[in-house]
Amino acid sequence: MRTITSTPEIDRIVTDLARLPALTGSVACPADDGSYYELQISYDNGDRRTLNAGRHGCEIVSFAEERTGPTAWSIPNRHFLDDLDALFR
């Protein structure tokens, strides 16, 4: 586990997230090995959210609190996972 409070690192991840395309429809992910990043996001007002980002396979990104399914996918924008990888090296 790692806590990140650095504004440049947080800004980079937020920018990457904003650029991810929405995931619509059904997908099959045979190369998915179940690995993922779990980001616990805390806001100044006390709210908290959990973002899960699949590391392999379809690389689906979704908020754990959303029950409607995946939110986005990171395959078209490699910067998101590359930046997460860099945070944990």
C-alpha positions as CSV (number, residue, x, y, z in Angstrom):
1,M,0.0,0.0,0.0
2,R,1.2,3.5,-0.8
3,T,-0.3,6.9,0.1
4,I,0.2,9.6,-2.6
5,T,-0.3,13.2,-1.7
6,S,2.0,14.7,-4.4
7,T,0.0,17.1,-6.5
8,P,1.9,16.4,-9.8
9,E,1.4,12.6,-9.4
10,I,-2.3,13.0,-8.5
11,D,-2.8,15.5,-11.4
12,R,-1.2,13.1,-13.9
13,I,-3.4,10.2,-12.8
14,V,-6.6,12.3,-12.9
15,T,-5.7,13.6,-16.4
16,D,-5.0,10.0,-17.6
17,L,-8.4,8.9,-16.1
18,A,-10.2,11.7,-17.9
19,R,-8.8,10.6,-21.2
20,L,-9.9,6.9,-20.9
21,P,-12.7,5.9,-23.3
22,A,-16.0,4.7,-21.9
23,L,-16.5,0.9,-22.0
24,T,-19.7,0.0,-23.6
25,G,-21.1,-3.4,-24.6
26,S,-19.8,-6.8,-23.7
27,V,-16.2,-7.9,-23.8
28,A,-14.3,-11.1,-23.4
29,C,-11.0,-11.0,-21.7
30,P,-9.2,-14.4,-22.0
31,A,-5.8,-12.9,-21.1
32,D,-7.1,-11.5,-17.8
33,D,-5.1,-12.9,-14.9
34,G,-7.1,-11.1,-12.2
35,S,-4.4,-8.6,-11.3
36,Y,-5.4,-5.0,-10.7
37,Y,-4.6,-1.8,-9.0
38,E,-7.0,-0.6,-6.2
39,L,-6.9,3.1,-5.6
40,Q,-8.5,4.4,-2.5
41,I,-9.4,8.1,-3.2
42,S,-10.1,10.4,-0.3
43,Y,-11.6,13.9,-0.9
44,D,-11.2,16.9,1.3
45,N,-14.9,16.8,2.2
46,G,-14.4,13.3,3.7
47,D,-15.9,11.3,0.8
48,R,-14.1,8.2,-0.3
49,R,-14.2,6.1,-3.4
50,T,-12.4,3.0,-4.6
51,L,-11.2,2.8,-8.2
52,N,-10.2,-0.6,-9.6
53,A,-7.9,-0.7,-12.6
54,G,-7.3,-4.1,-14.3
55,R,-3.7,-4.7,-15.1
56,H,-4.0,-7.3,-17.8
57,G,-6.7,-8.6,-20.2
58,C,-9.2,-5.9,-21.0
59,E,-7.7,-3.6,-18.5
60,I,-11.2,-2.5,-17.2
61,V,-11.4,0.6,-15.0
62,S,-14.3,1.0,-12.6
63,F,-15.4,2.4,-9.3
64,A,-16.2,-0.3,-6.8
65,E,-19.2,1.6,-5.6
66,E,-20.8,1.6,-9.1
67,R,-23.1,-1.4,-9.5
68,T,-23.8,-0.6,-13.2
69,G,-20.6,-2.2,-14.5
70,P,-17.3,-1.1,-15.9
71,T,-16.7,2.6,-16.4
72,A,-13.8,2.7,-18.9
73,W,-10.9,0.7,-20.3
74,S,-7.3,1.7,-20.5
75,I,-6.0,-0.2,-23.5
76,P,-6.4,2.8,-25.9
77,N,-4.5,5.1,-23.5
78,R,-1.3,3.4,-22.2
79,H,-0.4,6.5,-20.1
80,F,-2.8,5.5,-17.3
81,L,-1.3,2.1,-16.4
82,D,2.2,3.3,-17.2
83,D,1.8,6.1,-14.7
84,L,0.3,3.7,-12.1
85,D,3.2,1.3,-12.7
86,A,5.7,4.1,-12.1
87,L,4.1,4.9,-8.7
88,F,4.8,1.4,-7.5
89,R,8.4,0.9,-8.7
